[in-house]
Amino acid sequence: MSENCCNTPIASDPGYGRVLWVALAVNALMFLVEVAAGVLAGSLSLQADALDFLGDAGNYALSLWAVSRALKVRARVATLKGITMGLFGLWVLARAVLGVSGGEVPHAGTMGVTSLLALAANFGVALLLYRYRNGDSNMRSVWLCTRNDVLGNIAVLLAAGGVFALGSRWPDILVAAVMSSLALVAAFQILRQAGRERQDTCSPA
């Protein structure tokens, strides 16, 4: 395929754009909710999830910008999102390691209620995005972000139960570490697919 073909915009499904707008609004709102709840509860996993909501809102905004552009452009945007997701994973992992040294026990009730609200929000977005999960690297990055959010919310809910049952902050720290692992694995998948698309799509026939 020629370089000129690589730069040709590709028509997108109008429904996908509408879903991205909904996802952007939901994630921006949930960032505000979770960052406040995370600070109030003293929960590292909630704060990490709040940052994830903020990163996802930015990812959805980038996807809206790139959705009708050429595949090469969308692959470059996906690369940027993959790098961002990887940095998020490293940041959360570092916070989890630092948290081992001590700190207050998070408030399990606030963690539980907030994670249930976040789970409902992300599950709704995931249902809307499910039909687009096997698209190009840009679409796949959106799906992987949302899927990881659902898994992360379930993990935070389990952490809240662990904190309540054990009276310890260790479940919160362990969940934060798991969330960082999910982000790092998804970042690798996105970067690998985006790299193939940049190379294969734009190489001469």
Summary of the structure (lengths in Angstrom):
residues: 205
radius of gyration: 18.1
end to end distance: 4.4
largest distance: 62.2
contacts: 757
relative contact order: 0.19
helix: 83%
strand: 0%
